[in-house]
Amino acid sequence: MSGTEQLGAEAAAPEDVPGGEPSSEIADEPAPGAAAPAEPGPAAAADSPEAPAAARAEDAPVTSGAGRVPPPETERAAPRRETDEGGSFSRYQEARQQISLSRLSRSAVAQGGGPAFYAEQLTLGGETRVDVQTLGVPSLTVAQQLDCHLDVDQQTQMATRLAAQHVLLLAGKPGSGRLSTALTLLAGCCPDDRLNILHSEAPGFLQEVCRRADELLTPDGFVIDLDDREVKLSTLETLGHLARTRRAFVVVLGDLARVDPDRLRPHAFAHRRPPLGEVLAVHLRRLLAGHPGACTDPECSTGHTTAFTARMLESPQVQRTLDGAVSVRSVVEFAEVLAQSVHCEDTSLAEVIGQWRDRLRRLAKHLLRVPTETAPGSVLDPHRQAFRIAYAFFHGLPLADVFEAGQLLSASVLPRYETRELAPANHVFERELDQLIPPEMLAAAEAVDPVSGSRADDNPRCARLVDEELMHAVIEVVWHDYDSLRHPLLEWLTALVAGPLERIRVRAAQIAGILLSHDFDSVYRDLIRTWAGVKSAPYRQCAALALEMAAHDPRLVPRVRGQIRSWLSSSRWQFQDSAARAYGTLVGAQDVPDTLWALRELGTRPELAFSSSVAFSMAWLFLTVAPGPTSDALDHWIASDNDHPTRHAIRTLLILSRYSAGPDHRDRPVLADAAMTDPDRADALVRLWRHALMGQHSSTRAWDLLRRWLLTGDADKELAAFLEALVPRICARPLSLRAGFYLGMWAGRHPDSRTVRRLRHRLAKGALATSTAS
């Protein structure tokens, strides 16, 4: 390959299996869609005393049909060694990040996703353009925001700072009204018809805006929502300079869980939501301002609406409802419901509040209800209901995924659970989206999502619900109100995990995790335990992700952690592997010392010697929440007397070697960046590289990754100087002869590489001949 190659081009190479070089000893895994091993019996029980009681009563074989969901495989002689067919570390984590559901609010599951995954694959001068959308905010929307906006703490200082520096960051919780504050601040600096939202799902969003400032930053106002991504002070300062020179004004929205405003001053402010009672009051007054003139009741007057507003604000029932509100947006919706009840008796207030709380559940039941009469030629209900469920479950994903999932449910799964005299007709032109999905379920085509900033007409077009919480309402209704749908639903999720697309697998696992919050015992027994106990890696990966999703409910955290610990204690390698994968999620991030102990315990077991799960989890911990403790653990593993932890440490090195230090240093390996300022980290890195370069199963890929590191040094003088000091230590005897061979070969392949040329010159002088590494 040339010096401008991308590491992403290696997706088809064995690097996607960090377990080592392909070996003839490694038995082929069954395809994900193949039959799977039967449910574990008494001889292979995986549950410790910490597991739930329902999990201990699972010794009976799994049945199909109207019984429990069929497992994804049939039992064969289980090999002790596996290839990881669950997708590469990078593809899996990218899918987790892009379709994260943890930030969506729902009654049964706590808000917030904790530390977000961020890792960017190391590139070598290839095209790294990020897709950025510019969405204009209608002036009418701006006027409505200005009419109803309530000033937040320090808003005067915010306005002054934005006017002077042209950039401002608002760090707050989702749902705190940051978008309203941002539009209000920008309207003070720009005309109302020149406000825009810049949107991108990609990492390095702000860096891309800086890079393309001439194209993206015009003399207008811009809102940039970072979602759960981090930002550095240097990036904000650069963005402010670019905005000032182009007479643009930029307000960046950051998540308080990921952005510390104290470290980003003077450009950042903590954004706290205004008092919810005042939010309700201002929106009630707006909604009822023109009511007396349009009302048919002759006794309706301004005094009547004013008195109604006062009674609502003083009502203890209304106050209790506000206390449980999760966001400013939900209070605005509550005001709309109350305004429609202006002429109702106060005695019916409880009923009105109950209807508001249950509005999405009632809509979900309406969408799935079978009509008593069906017009001739209309779409048949088995198709319609299946596609509505798929549309709700795959909110935010491309419509192609919705159609594929809906077809699987309608044509493959449901017929096995229904009694039909004739198969339902399947006319191609009857399967029109507008007929399958009613308008009350869809987001308006011109609507801008206040969370993601995306439109309903994305390219590719995505499923967009009228309210994100409707997805959770549909899940709840399907599970609790349609008993006959439970087993088809579980079988459908299992079939989705067998598919080739990573994002569909991840969403299926997330849905399973939400179901755990509704019925942990049943869903774990009939679905998650089956996934965790099979040989196919995608199922085990999804079992771990489902438990991560369930752990967003604080009530379930002890059960989830106990279940993972029971997998760790199992005698079956499949459950041990599932435990290792689960520790590479937010569950593992909650207690890093315990997680590192558990991964070390799993890493010593011969059953996981050929599994990549331990390395995947260690890499995730390093890239997200605990780079220091993870590095220390890897340094201990590489010096272990047990060969198995050493092998897992090498695999972790091979994974992490392909990741950059972030958008500010796209061409700098994250491991090198951490070691450049820490001599202890540099010493540990030398030990890891030496073991990897000498390892029987890792040497080929390790030498190639080292070549990539040297090529990145050509564009980074600081990195080049660091590598010129580090590589001689790595390649000291007994690696010096092999290093000379590879450097000579690389010099021929990359004649323009200064770093390779200088290191080869040092080798010729004998600088690599003396061992300086432990």
ZITA-V855439 format. One record per backbone hydrogen bond with DSSP energy under -0.5 kcal/mol. NH is the residue of the N-H (numbers start at 1). CO is the residue of the C=O. E is the energy in kcal/mol with one decimal. If there is no record, write none. Layout:
NH&CO&E  NH&CO&E
//
This chain:
5&2&-1.3  7&122&-0.8  9&6&-1.3  10&7&-2.3  11&8&-1.4  12&9&-0.5  13&10&-1.9  16&13&-1.7  17&14&-2.2  18&16&-0.6  20&17&-1.2  21&697&-1.8  26&23&-1.4  27&25&-0.6  34&31&-2.2  36&73&-8.2  37&74&-0.6  44&41&-1.4  45&42&-1.1  48&46&-0.5  51&48&-2.0  55&52&-1.0  56&52&-0.6  56&53&-1.2  57&53&-0.6  57&54&-0.8  58&55&-0.6  67&64&-1.7  73&35&-0.7  74&35&-2.2  75&36&-0.5  78&76&-0.7  85&83&-1.2  92&88&-2.4  93&89&-2.3  94&90&-2.2  95&91&-2.1  96&92&-2.1  97&93&-2.2  98&94&-2.5  99&95&-1.8  100&97&-1.0  104&101&-1.7  106&109&-0.8  109&106&-0.5  110&552&-1.3  112&102&-0.5  122&658&-3.5  123&666&-0.9  124&5&-0.7  132&130&-0.6  133&199&-3.1  135&133&-0.6  135&197&-2.9  136&134&-0.5  137&195&-2.6  138&136&-0.6  142&138&-1.9  143&139&-2.5  144&140&-2.3  145&141&-2.2  146&142&-2.5  147&143&-2.0  148&144&-1.5  149&145&-1.6  155&152&-1.7  158&154&-2.3  159&155&-2.5  160&156&-2.1  161&157&-2.5  162&158&-2.6  163&159&-2.3  164&160&-1.7  165&161&-3.1  166&162&-2.1  168&250&-1.6  169&267&-2.8  170&252&-3.1  171&169&-0.6  171&269&-2.8  172&170&-0.7  172&254&-2.4  173&271&-0.5  176&173&-1.6  181&177&-2.0  182&178&-2.8  183&179&-2.6  184&180&-2.1  185&181&-2.6  186&182&-2.5  187&183&-2.3  188&184&-0.9  188&185&-0.6  189&186&-1.7  190&186&-2.2  194&191&-1.8  195&192&-0.6  196&221&-2.1  197&135&-2.8  198&223&-2.6  199&133&-2.7  199&197&-0.5  208&204&-1.9  209&205&-2.0  210&206&-2.3  211&207&-2.3  212&208&-2.1  213&210&-1.2  215&212&-0.8  216&212&-2.7  217&213&-2.2  218&216&-1.0  220&218&-3.4  221&194&-2.5  222&249&-2.7  223&196&-2.0  224&251&-2.4  225&198&-0.7  226&224&-0.7  226&253&-3.0  229&226&-1.8  236&232&-1.8  237&233&-2.5  238&234&-2.1  239&235&-2.6  240&236&-2.6  241&237&-2.1  242&238&-2.3  243&239&-2.5  244&240&-2.4  245&241&-2.1  246&242&-1.0  247&244&-1.2  248&243&-2.7  249&220&-2.3  250&166&-2.3  251&222&-2.7  252&168&-3.5  253&224&-3.3  254&170&-2.7  254&252&-0.6  255&227&-0.7  256&172&-1.4  258&255&-2.0  259&255&-2.0  261&259&-0.7  263&260&-1.0  264&260&-0.6  264&261&-0.8  265&262&-0.6  267&264&-1.5  269&169&-2.4  271&171&-3.1  272&270&-0.6  279&275&-1.8  280&276&-2.5  281&277&-2.1  282&278&-2.5  283&279&-1.8  284&280&-2.3  285&281&-2.4  286&282&-1.7  287&283&-2.5  288&284&-2.1  289&285&-0.6  289&286&-0.7  291&288&-0.8  292&288&-0.5  294&290&-1.0  294&291&-0.9  295&291&-1.7  298&296&-0.6  300&297&-1.6  305&301&-1.9  306&302&-2.4  307&303&-2.4  308&304&-2.2  309&305&-2.4  310&306&-2.1  311&307&-2.4  312&308&-2.3  313&309&-2.1  314&310&-1.4  315&311&-1.0  315&312&-0.5  319&315&-2.2  320&316&-2.4  321&317&-1.8  322&318&-2.3  323&319&-2.1  324&320&-1.1  325&322&-1.3  328&175&-2.9  331&327&-1.2  332&328&-1.9  333&329&-2.0  334&330&-2.0  335&331&-2.3  336&332&-1.6  337&333&-1.7  338&334&-2.4  339&335&-2.5  340&336&-1.1  341&338&-1.7  342&339&-1.1  344&341&-1.6  348&345&-1.6  349&346&-1.6  352&348&-2.1  353&349&-2.7  354&350&-2.4  355&351&-2.3  356&352&-2.1  357&353&-2.5  358&354&-1.8  359&356&-1.2  362&358&-2.4  363&359&-2.0  364&360&-2.5  365&361&-2.3  366&362&-2.2  367&363&-2.3  368&364&-1.5  369&365&-1.0  371&369&-0.6  378&375&-1.9  383&380&-0.7  384&380&-2.3  385&381&-3.1  386&382&-1.2  387&383&-2.4  388&384&-2.0  389&385&-2.3  390&386&-2.4  391&387&-2.6  392&388&-2.2  393&389&-2.7  394&390&-2.1  395&392&-1.2  396&463&-3.5  397&394&-2.3  399&461&-2.7  401&398&-1.0  402&398&-1.3  403&399&-2.8  404&400&-2.1  405&401&-2.6  406&402&-3.0  407&403&-2.5  408&404&-1.9  409&405&-2.2  410&406&-2.8  411&407&-2.9  412&407&-0.6  412&408&-1.4  413&408&-1.7  414&409&-2.6  416&413&-1.3  417&414&-2.1  418&415&-0.7  420&418&-0.6  430&427&-1.5  431&427&-0.6  431&428&-1.3  432&430&-0.8  435&432&-0.9  436&432&-2.2  437&433&-2.9  438&436&-0.5  441&438&-1.6  442&438&-0.6  442&439&-1.0  443&464&-2.1  447&444&-1.6  449&447&-0.5  449&454&-2.9  453&449&-2.4  456&445&-0.5  456&447&-0.7  458&455&-0.8  460&458&-0.5  463&397&-2.7  466&441&-1.7  470&467&-2.0  471&468&-1.3  472&468&-0.5  473&469&-1.9  474&470&-2.5  475&471&-2.1  476&472&-2.2  477&473&-2.5  478&474&-2.8  479&475&-2.0  480&476&-2.7  481&477&-2.4  482&477&-0.7  482&478&-0.5  485&482&-1.8  486&483&-1.3  488&484&-0.5  489&485&-2.4  490&486&-2.2  491&487&-2.4  492&488&-2.5  493&489&-2.3  494&490&-2.0  495&491&-2.3  496&492&-2.3  497&493&-1.9  498&494&-0.9  499&496&-1.6  505&501&-1.8  506&502&-2.5  507&503&-2.1  508&504&-2.4  509&505&-2.3  510&506&-2.3  511&507&-2.5  512&508&-2.1  513&509&-2.1  514&510&-2.1  515&511&-2.3  516&512&-1.7  517&513&-1.0  517&514&-0.5  518&514&-0.7  518&515&-1.1  519&515&-2.3  523&519&-2.2  524&520&-2.7  525&521&-2.4  526&522&-2.6  527&523&-1.7  528&523&-1.7  529&524&-2.8  531&527&-2.4  532&528&-2.7  533&529&-1.2  534&531&-1.1  539&536&-0.7  540&536&-1.3  541&537&-2.7  542&538&-2.2  543&539&-2.3  544&540&-1.9  545&541&-1.9  546&542&-2.4  547&543&-1.7  548&544&-1.9  549&545&-2.3  550&546&-2.3  551&547&-1.8  552&549&-1.4  553&550&-2.0  554&552&-0.7  556&553&-2.0  557&553&-0.7  557&554&-0.6  560&556&-2.9  561&557&-2.6  562&558&-2.3  563&559&-2.4  564&560&-2.3  565&561&-2.2  566&562&-1.8  567&563&-1.9  568&564&-2.1  569&565&-1.5  570&567&-1.3  571&45&-0.7  576&572&-1.8  577&573&-2.7  578&574&-2.1  579&575&-2.3  580&576&-2.2  581&577&-2.1  582&578&-2.3  583&579&-1.9  584&581&-1.2  585&582&-0.9  588&582&-0.6  588&585&-0.6  589&585&-1.4  590&586&-0.9  590&587&-0.6  591&588&-0.9  595&591&-2.3  596&592&-2.8  597&593&-2.0  598&594&-2.5  599&595&-2.8  600&596&-2.0  601&597&-2.5  602&598&-2.7  603&599&-2.4  604&600&-1.1  604&601&-0.6  605&602&-1.3  608&605&-1.3  609&606&-1.6  611&608&-1.6  616&612&-2.6  617&613&-2.3  618&614&-2.3  619&615&-2.6  620&616&-2.3  621&617&-2.4  622&618&-2.2  623&619&-2.3  624&620&-1.3  625&621&-1.1  626&621&-2.8  630&626&-1.9  631&627&-2.2  632&628&-2.3  633&629&-2.2  634&630&-2.4  635&631&-2.1  636&632&-1.7  637&633&-2.5  638&634&-2.4  639&635&-0.7  640&637&-2.0  646&642&-1.0  647&643&-2.1  648&644&-2.1  649&645&-2.4  650&646&-2.1  651&647&-2.2  652&648&-2.3  653&649&-2.1  654&650&-2.3  655&651&-1.9  656&652&-2.9  657&653&-2.3  658&655&-1.4  659&656&-1.9  660&120&-2.9  661&665&-1.0  661&668&-2.2  665&662&-1.4  666&663&-0.6  668&665&-1.7  669&667&-0.5  670&659&-2.9  673&669&-2.5  674&670&-1.9  675&671&-1.5  676&672&-1.5  678&675&-0.8  682&678&-2.0  683&679&-2.4  684&680&-2.3  685&681&-2.4  686&682&-2.0  687&683&-1.9  688&684&-2.2  689&685&-2.6  690&686&-2.4  691&687&-1.9  692&688&-2.3  693&689&-2.9  694&690&-1.3  695&691&-1.0  699&695&-1.8  702&698&-2.5  703&699&-2.7  704&700&-1.6  705&701&-2.5  706&702&-2.3  707&703&-2.0  708&704&-1.7  709&705&-2.1  710&706&-2.2  711&707&-2.0  712&708&-2.0  713&709&-1.3  714&711&-1.1  715&712&-1.4  716&713&-1.0  720&716&-2.7  721&717&-2.4  722&718&-2.0  723&719&-2.9  724&720&-2.3  725&721&-0.8  725&722&-0.6  726&722&-2.1  727&723&-2.9  729&725&-0.5  729&726&-0.7  730&726&-2.0  731&727&-2.9  732&729&-0.9  735&732&-2.3  739&735&-2.8  740&736&-2.1  741&737&-1.9  742&738&-2.3  743&739&-2.9  744&740&-2.0  745&741&-2.0  746&742&-3.0  747&743&-2.3  748&744&-1.3  749&745&-1.7  750&746&-2.9  753&750&-1.8  754&752&-0.7  757&753&-1.7  758&754&-2.6  759&755&-2.2  760&756&-2.3  761&757&-1.9  762&758&-2.1  763&759&-2.1  764&760&-2.2  765&761&-1.1  766&763&-1.8  767&762&-2.6  769&766&-1.3  771&769&-0.5
//
